[in-house]
Amino acid sequence: MGADRSHLIEPLVNLLNLAQIARGVVREQGVREADRAQQDQRAQSSAQAGNFNRPIAGTPTRIVALMALERRIFEDLGGECEIYAVGLSRARLADGEAWVHQMHDRLTRFSPTSELSRFNASAGSWAGVSPLLEALLRECLRAHELSGGLVNAAVLPALLAAGYTRTFSEGPTAVTATVVPPALPEVLEVRSGSARLRLGASIDLGGIAKGWLADRLAAELGPNSLVNLCGDLFARGDGETGEGWPVGMGGKTVLLLDMGAATSGTRKRTWGPDLHHLIDPRTGLPSRSDLVEASVIARSGADAEIFAKTALILGSAKAELYLAAHDALGWSLTA
């Protein structure tokens, strides 16, 4: 389901000694790390568009540090997934992993029996959908609106035409003629308990589901947890030390407190010249943006995923204007 972006978050096991993190080192492209000199007052997160401040815990920092940090790392959703939590049992994290596997089985386009594939097969008629799929379809419509149409779940026919017809590990198939995808609201209708795709349309949730799922699993796990699903993540609470969850972004380390982050890129999931998974809905072809990677911090993992993909497709000339206008908390752009 979408890009393999597991590089966004560095293994936290190598970052637990926060004293080794350089102070205030992240300043490029609108991102800056919390200033340690002010750690007893405020953790200033990256915010080129708005200086988003968060309090740093004092006494709770010492309490949290005494609690065990549990972690669970596994493969699913097309890449590496990580769950971290303070004060939770290993069994609880195992339940979280099982939930992610279940979500993959229900939402993948690569299995003809998945809930998504059955919905795509029903195109032309109203079909009953679960509360999960209904919520995700509504999120797809929100993403389309928030991105000005650049995050468009209706790009699946274009993905298939580009040769991405099966899992990336199985390899591409022959490239065929593509078509410009329709605007999602033109082909998708959603009402309570049911939805309808226009005949001939089909959708892919890979561009939106992972950040959305990370938000929900972190909320379910508890007040101090981090869920990273192939690079789309949500950091809930203030981490093991009370200063925030350390996350690798744009070659730097940032501390996240109740924030999401995501990376969209074209360097890893590619199978030939100008052939990759990120379709530009304006052309129906893999994006020709001058950016190869966009990492974004936002107030949710879902928003971060939408913002990162939109910024990358827009390219360097328009990406920062878009991110600032949509109150992204920080970003790193790589050309």
C-alpha positions, 0 to 999 in steps of 0.5 A: 500500500504505497511508498516504502518510507520507513527511513523517516524515523530512525530506530529509536533504540539508537536515540534514547540517550537524548544528551547526544542529540545536538541542540537546535540543529534542525533549521533547514526548510522550515524545520527546527529542533526543540531548543534544549536551553529552554527545555524546562519551559517550552519545546519549540517545534518546527513551525515556519508557518506559525511557531507551534509551542508545546510545554516541556514536562518538569517533574513528569519527565523524571517519572516517565523516565523510570517507566519501561519503553516497549517497542515492536518492529515488524513488516507490513503495509509494504515496509517496516512498521514500528510501535513504541510505548511507555508504560504498556505491556508487550502483549498490548503492543502485540495486539497493536501489530495484529491490528495493523496486519488485519488492516492490511488484509482488509485494505490492500488492493493486491488481494481480490478478497480484500474489502477494498478490492470487493468495493472496487469490483462493485463499481457502478452500483451502491455497495455496503461498506464497513464503518472502517472503509466508510471513514477511509473513503471520507478521508480520501475525499477530504485529502482530495479537497485539502490537496487541491486534487493532487492526492487522488485515490482514483489514480489506481488505473494510472498506477496499473498503466505504469506497471504497478499491478502487483506487489513491489517485491513481485516486480512490475508489469508492462507499461500501457497507455494511461488516462488522466484520472477523474476528480475523486468527487466525480466518481465516488459517493459516500453515505452512511453504511454504503458507497458507490464508485462510477463504473470504470473507476477504482481507488487505491488507499496507499496514499492516505491509509497509513497516516490515518491508521497511525493516528488511530492506533496511537490514540488507542494505545494510550497517552505516551506512544508512537506508531510509525507505519512505513514512515507515516507516523503519529507521536502521542505524548512526550516520549520516554524522557518527557522531552518528546519522541526523537524522530529522524527527518531530513537528515536531522533529529526532531522531537515530536509531541502530539504530532504527525510526520510523513515522507513522500519520495520517488527514489525508493519505489521505482522500476525504470526511468521516470517510473515510480509509484507517485502519480500526478493526477494532472497527467496520469503519469508518474510525477516529474517534480524536481523534488525527490523527497518531501518530509512534513510535520503536521498535527496528525499523521493523516495531514502530514501524509497529505501535505508531503505528497502534495508538496512533492508533486507541486515541486520546489517552486510552490511546495513551501507556499502550500505548506505554509498556507496549510499550517504545516508545522515543519518540513524538509524538501530534497531536490 
